[in-house]
Amino acid sequence: MQALETAVERLLEDGAATRVIAAMADRDTAEIRTTHRAATGVLNALRETQLEQGQTLQTLAGAVAGLTIHVVDLDIKVTALADGQAHHGQRLDQIAALVASLADGQAEILRRLPAAPDQG
């Protein structure tokens, strides 16, 4: 009977120790779940931020493409203006040469005219 009582006491002690270990394991599991939920929340928030940033980058890429087209158009127009200016410069040089030729011709005509008598 003594042996049976000792065995029952041991079983009771082992049961109490098992309950303590089970409670500690339950707390550890709860902490792990809480940490896992928090990490999942952070990852989800990060994913949302990355999606928003991806959309923003797509919008910016479209804007840059539009600006690139605009800059190319402006470059074409500036080149055309420069070509036009060069052409006008050549035309002005031709006009200046004609005016100089006319002036030379007028001077030659005036030189060949007889001197007008004094009207005094």
C-alpha positions as CSV (number, residue, x, y, z in Angstrom):
1,M,0.0,0.0,0.0
2,Q,2.9,2.3,0.8
3,A,4.4,1.6,-2.6
4,L,1.0,2.5,-4.2
5,E,0.8,5.7,-2.3
6,T,4.3,6.6,-3.3
7,A,3.5,5.9,-6.9
8,V,0.3,8.0,-6.8
9,E,2.3,10.9,-5.3
10,R,4.9,10.6,-8.1
11,L,2.1,10.6,-10.7
12,L,0.6,13.7,-9.1
13,E,3.9,15.4,-9.1
14,D,4.6,14.4,-12.7
15,G,1.1,15.6,-13.7
16,A,1.7,19.0,-12.0
17,A,5.1,19.2,-13.8
18,T,3.5,18.3,-17.1
19,R,0.8,21.0,-16.6
20,V,3.5,23.6,-15.9
21,I,5.5,22.5,-19.0
22,A,2.3,22.5,-21.1
23,A,1.4,26.0,-19.8
24,M,4.9,27.3,-20.7
25,A,4.7,25.7,-24.2
26,D,1.3,27.3,-24.6
27,R,2.7,30.7,-23.7
28,D,5.7,30.2,-26.1
29,T,3.3,29.2,-28.9
30,A,1.1,32.3,-28.2
31,E,4.2,34.5,-28.4
32,I,5.3,32.9,-31.6
33,R,1.8,33.4,-33.1
34,T,1.8,37.0,-32.1
35,T,5.3,37.6,-33.6
36,H,4.2,35.8,-36.7
37,R,1.1,37.9,-37.1
38,A,3.2,41.1,-36.6
39,A,5.7,40.0,-39.2
40,T,2.9,39.1,-41.6
41,G,1.4,42.6,-41.0
42,V,4.7,44.2,-41.8
43,L,5.2,42.2,-44.9
44,N,1.7,43.0,-46.1
45,A,2.2,46.7,-45.5
46,L,5.6,46.5,-47.4
47,R,3.8,44.8,-50.3
48,E,1.2,47.5,-50.5
49,T,3.9,50.2,-50.4
50,Q,5.8,48.4,-53.2
51,L,2.7,48.1,-55.3
52,E,2.1,51.9,-54.9
53,Q,5.7,52.7,-55.7
54,G,5.5,50.4,-58.8
55,Q,2.4,52.4,-60.0
56,T,4.2,55.6,-59.3
57,L,7.3,54.5,-61.3
58,Q,5.0,53.5,-64.2
59,T,3.4,56.9,-64.2
60,L,6.9,58.6,-64.0
61,A,8.2,56.4,-66.8
62,G,5.2,57.4,-69.0
63,A,5.9,61.1,-68.2
64,V,9.6,60.7,-69.0
65,A,8.7,59.1,-72.3
66,G,6.4,62.0,-73.1
67,L,9.1,64.5,-72.2
68,T,11.6,62.6,-74.4
69,I,9.2,62.9,-77.4
70,H,8.7,66.6,-76.6
71,V,12.5,67.2,-76.4
72,V,13.0,65.4,-79.7
73,D,10.3,67.6,-81.3
74,L,11.9,70.7,-79.9
75,D,15.3,69.5,-81.2
76,I,13.9,69.1,-84.7
77,K,12.3,72.6,-84.5
78,V,15.5,74.2,-83.2
79,T,17.5,72.5,-86.0
80,A,15.0,73.8,-88.5
81,L,15.3,77.3,-87.1
82,A,19.1,77.1,-87.2
83,D,18.9,75.9,-90.8
84,G,16.5,78.7,-91.6
85,Q,18.7,81.3,-90.0
86,A,21.7,80.0,-91.9
87,H,19.6,80.3,-95.1
88,H,18.5,83.9,-94.2
89,G,22.1,84.7,-93.4
90,Q,23.2,83.6,-96.9
91,R,20.3,85.6,-98.5
92,L,21.4,88.6,-96.5
93,D,24.9,88.2,-97.7
94,Q,23.6,88.0,-101.3
95,I,21.5,91.1,-100.8
96,A,24.5,93.0,-99.2
97,A,26.6,92.0,-102.2
98,L,23.9,93.2,-104.6
99,V,23.6,96.5,-102.7
100,A,27.3,96.9,-102.8
101,S,27.3,96.2,-106.6
102,L,24.5,98.7,-107.1
103,A,26.4,101.3,-105.1
104,D,29.6,100.6,-107.1
105,G,27.5,100.9,-110.3
106,Q,25.9,104.2,-109.1
107,A,29.3,105.6,-108.3
108,E,30.6,104.6,-111.7
109,I,27.6,106.2,-113.4
110,L,28.1,109.4,-111.3
111,R,31.7,109.4,-112.2
112,R,31.0,109.2,-115.9
113,L,28.4,112.0,-115.9
114,P,29.7,115.4,-117.1
115,A,30.1,117.9,-114.3
116,A,27.1,120.2,-114.1
117,P,27.8,123.9,-114.7
118,D,27.7,126.2,-111.8
119,Q,24.4,128.1,-111.6
120,G,25.4,131.0,-109.8
